[in-house]
Amino acid sequence: MPGALNIKDLFQMIKKHIVLIIIITTLFTAMTGIVSFFILSPVYQASTQILVNQSKQKSELYNVGEIQTNIQLIETYSEIIKSPMMLEKVKKQLNLSNTALSNQIKIVSNGNSQIFTIKVEGANPEIAVSVASAITDIFQDEIKTLMNVDNVNVLSKATIGDNSSPIKPNPIMNTIVACVAGAIISLILTFMIEFFDKTIKVESDIEEHLKIPMLGIVNLMENKKKRKL
C-alpha cells in the first residue's frame, strides 16, 4: 500500500475488494432489515396535554407570581404522576399486571409554559390510550387532596399519534443506517487488509518493499512437450 494514497489507488483498492465490500454491506443491511421488520415489536405512543392553571372568576386577574408558581409545580406534578401510588391506582383501574409501567410514561414540558404533556408508550395502542386517560383522570382527582389545589385542566384527551403509526422501530431508517455502516466498515476492513498485506504481487512492490531498483523482468517459460501417439 503506497505511502501517499491518491484517488487512483483508492479506486483500485475498492475495485480489488469490491466483492468483500458488497458482501459485508449486504449482510449488515439484510440482518438489520430482518430484525426491524420481523423481530422487533412496534411501540405506539399515546399523549395528552395538561394545563396547570388555577380557575379564576371573571373579576379576578392573573398575576406573574401565580403563573410562575404554576410552572414550578409542573416538576412536582411530574413526580406525582410517576409515583408508585398513582401507578398502582392506574393498574387497579385498568386491571393491568405490568410492573414496569413507570418506564412507559414520559412527562414533557417547556420550562416557560404552564402546559405539559403526558406520553405513554406501549405495544398495544388501545392500552396506551387507556393508560394515558386513566393517569389524567386519577391525577386530576388526587391532586386536589394531595396539594389542596384545583389547578389541573385537560387540554386534549389521550390519542394515538399521526395515522396510528408506531413511533419505533423505524425499519426503513434502520436499514439505511445499517447499509451506510456496513459500507464504512467494509471500507475500513479493506484499508486494513491492504495496510498489513506485505506480499509482493506486482513489479512495483519490489521497489517499494525492498528499496532497490528493478533491472529487468524474466518471463515465465513453460516447457511444453508434444505427446507422441
C-alpha positions as CSV (number, residue, x, y, z in Angstrom):
1,M,0.0,0.0,0.0
2,P,1.6,3.3,-1.1
3,G,2.7,5.8,1.5
4,A,0.7,8.6,-0.2
5,L,-2.7,7.2,-1.2
6,N,-4.2,9.0,-4.2
7,I,-7.6,8.8,-5.8
8,K,-6.5,6.3,-8.4
9,D,-5.1,4.0,-5.7
10,L,-8.3,4.3,-3.7
11,F,-10.5,3.3,-6.6
12,Q,-8.2,0.4,-7.5
13,M,-8.3,-0.8,-3.9
14,I,-12.1,-0.6,-3.8
15,K,-12.3,-2.4,-7.2
16,K,-9.9,-5.1,-5.9
17,H,-12.1,-5.8,-2.8
18,I,-15.5,-4.9,-4.3
19,V,-16.9,-8.4,-3.6
20,L,-15.9,-8.2,0.1
21,I,-17.5,-4.7,0.3
22,I,-20.7,-5.8,-1.3
23,I,-21.0,-8.9,0.9
24,I,-20.4,-7.0,4.2
25,T,-22.8,-4.2,3.3
26,T,-25.5,-6.6,2.1
27,L,-25.2,-8.7,5.3
28,F,-25.5,-5.6,7.6
29,T,-28.4,-4.3,5.6
30,A,-30.2,-7.7,5.4
31,M,-29.8,-8.5,9.1
32,T,-31.0,-5.1,10.2
33,G,-33.9,-5.2,7.9
34,I,-35.0,-8.6,9.1
35,V,-34.7,-7.6,12.8
36,S,-36.5,-4.3,12.3
37,F,-39.3,-5.6,10.1
38,F,-40.0,-9.1,11.6
39,I,-38.4,-9.4,15.1
40,L,-38.7,-6.0,16.9
41,S,-42.2,-5.3,18.3
42,P,-43.8,-2.0,17.3
43,V,-44.2,0.6,20.0
44,Y,-47.1,3.1,20.0
45,Q,-47.4,6.3,21.8
46,A,-50.5,8.0,23.3
47,S,-50.3,11.6,24.6
48,T,-52.5,14.1,26.4
49,Q,-51.9,17.7,27.3
50,I,-52.4,19.2,30.8
51,L,-52.7,22.9,31.7
52,V,-51.6,23.9,35.2
53,N,-53.7,26.9,35.9
54,Q,-56.0,27.9,38.8
55,S,-59.6,28.5,37.8
56,K,-60.4,32.2,38.0
57,Q,-63.6,34.2,38.2
58,K,-64.3,36.8,35.6
59,S,-63.5,39.6,38.1
60,E,-60.1,38.1,39.1
61,L,-56.9,38.8,37.2
62,Y,-53.8,36.6,36.7
63,N,-50.5,37.8,38.0
64,V,-47.0,36.8,37.1
65,G,-46.3,35.3,40.5
66,E,-49.1,32.8,40.2
67,I,-48.1,31.8,36.7
68,Q,-44.5,31.3,37.8
69,T,-45.7,29.1,40.7
70,N,-47.8,27.0,38.3
71,I,-44.8,26.5,36.1
72,Q,-42.7,25.4,39.1
73,L,-45.4,23.0,40.2
74,I,-45.1,21.0,36.9
75,E,-41.9,19.3,38.1
76,T,-43.6,18.3,41.3
77,Y,-46.7,17.1,39.4
78,S,-44.4,15.0,37.1
79,E,-43.0,13.2,40.1
80,I,-46.5,12.6,41.5
81,I,-47.8,11.2,38.2
82,K,-45.0,8.6,38.1
83,S,-45.2,7.8,41.8
84,P,-46.0,4.2,42.9
85,M,-49.2,5.3,44.5
86,M,-50.5,6.8,41.2
87,L,-49.3,3.9,39.1
88,E,-51.0,1.3,41.4
89,K,-54.3,3.2,41.1
90,V,-53.9,3.1,37.3
91,K,-53.1,-0.6,37.3
92,K,-56.0,-1.4,39.6
93,Q,-58.5,0.7,37.5
94,L,-57.4,-1.0,34.2
95,N,-56.6,-4.4,35.7
96,L,-53.0,-4.3,34.5
97,S,-50.3,-6.6,35.7
98,N,-47.4,-4.6,34.1
99,T,-44.9,-3.9,36.8
100,A,-42.7,-1.6,34.5
101,L,-45.4,1.0,33.9
102,S,-43.2,3.8,35.0
103,N,-40.8,3.1,32.2
104,Q,-43.5,3.6,29.6
105,I,-44.5,7.1,30.9
106,K,-42.8,10.3,29.9
107,I,-43.5,13.8,31.1
108,V,-42.5,16.5,28.6
109,S,-42.7,20.2,29.5
110,N,-41.4,23.5,28.3
111,G,-39.7,25.4,31.1
112,N,-41.6,28.6,30.2
113,S,-45.0,27.1,29.7
114,Q,-47.8,26.1,32.0
115,I,-48.6,23.1,29.7
116,F,-47.0,19.7,30.0
117,T,-47.6,16.5,28.0
118,I,-48.1,13.0,29.3
119,K,-46.8,10.4,26.9
120,V,-47.4,6.7,27.3
121,E,-45.7,4.1,25.2
122,G,-46.9,0.5,24.7
123,A,-47.1,-2.4,22.2
124,N,-50.9,-2.0,22.1
125,P,-52.2,1.4,21.0
126,E,-55.5,0.9,22.8
127,I,-53.9,0.1,26.1
128,A,-51.6,3.1,25.7
129,V,-54.6,5.4,25.2
130,S,-56.3,3.8,28.2
131,V,-53.3,4.2,30.5
132,A,-52.9,7.9,29.4
133,S,-56.6,8.6,30.0
134,A,-56.6,6.8,33.4
135,I,-53.5,8.7,34.6
136,T,-55.0,12.0,33.6
137,D,-58.3,11.3,35.4
138,I,-56.8,9.9,38.5
139,F,-54.2,12.7,38.7
140,Q,-56.8,15.4,38.3
141,D,-58.8,13.9,41.2
142,E,-55.9,13.1,43.5
143,I,-54.1,16.4,43.2
144,K,-57.0,18.2,44.9
145,T,-56.3,16.1,48.1
146,L,-52.6,15.9,47.9
147,M,-51.8,19.5,47.1
148,N,-55.1,21.1,48.2
149,V,-55.3,22.8,44.8
150,D,-57.6,22.6,41.8
151,N,-55.4,23.9,39.0
152,V,-55.2,21.0,36.6
153,N,-57.1,21.1,33.4
154,V,-57.1,18.7,30.5
155,L,-56.4,20.4,27.2
156,S,-56.6,17.4,24.9
157,K,-57.7,13.8,25.6
158,A,-55.4,10.9,25.1
159,T,-54.9,9.9,21.5
160,I,-52.5,8.0,19.3
161,G,-50.1,9.9,17.2
162,D,-50.5,10.6,13.4
163,N,-52.0,7.8,11.4
164,S,-51.7,5.4,14.4
165,S,-48.2,4.5,13.3
166,P,-45.7,3.1,15.8
167,I,-43.0,5.5,16.9
168,K,-40.4,2.8,16.8
169,P,-38.8,0.9,15.3
170,N,-38.3,2.7,12.0
171,P,-37.4,-0.2,9.7
172,I,-36.6,2.0,6.7
173,M,-34.3,4.4,8.6
174,N,-32.7,1.5,10.4
175,T,-32.0,-0.3,7.1
176,I,-30.5,2.8,5.6
177,V,-28.2,3.4,8.6
178,A,-27.2,-0.3,8.5
179,C,-26.3,0.0,4.8
180,V,-24.1,3.0,5.4
181,A,-22.5,1.5,8.4
182,G,-21.8,-1.7,6.5
183,A,-20.2,0.2,3.7
184,I,-18.0,2.2,6.1
185,I,-16.9,-1.0,8.0
186,S,-16.1,-2.8,4.8
187,L,-14.0,0.1,3.6
188,I,-12.1,0.2,6.9
189,L,-11.5,-3.5,6.6
190,T,-10.3,-3.1,3.1
191,F,-7.8,-0.4,4.2
192,M,-6.6,-2.7,7.0
193,I,-6.1,-5.6,4.6
194,E,-4.1,-3.5,2.2
195,F,-2.1,-1.9,5.0
196,F,-1.0,-5.2,6.6
197,D,-0.5,-7.1,3.3
198,K,3.2,-7.1,2.7
199,T,3.3,-9.7,-0.1
200,I,4.8,-8.9,-3.5
201,K,2.2,-9.1,-6.3
202,V,3.4,-6.7,-9.0
203,E,6.8,-5.4,-10.1
204,S,6.3,-2.0,-8.4
205,D,6.0,-3.8,-5.0
206,I,9.7,-4.9,-5.3
207,E,11.0,-1.3,-5.3
208,E,8.5,-0.2,-2.6
209,H,9.3,-3.0,-0.1
210,L,12.9,-3.8,-0.9
211,K,14.0,-0.2,-1.7
212,I,16.1,-1.4,-4.7
213,P,15.7,-0.6,-8.3
214,M,14.3,-3.2,-10.7
215,L,16.7,-4.0,-13.5
216,G,14.6,-6.3,-15.6
217,I,11.9,-8.9,-15.8
218,V,12.3,-12.6,-16.6
219,N,9.1,-14.0,-18.1
220,L,8.0,-17.5,-17.1
221,M,8.7,-20.0,-19.8
222,E,6.6,-23.1,-19.9
223,N,8.2,-26.3,-21.3
224,K,5.5,-27.9,-23.4
225,K,6.3,-31.4,-24.7
226,K,4.4,-32.9,-27.5
227,R,2.8,-36.2,-26.7
228,K,3.5,-39.0,-29.2
229,L,0.5,-41.0,-30.2
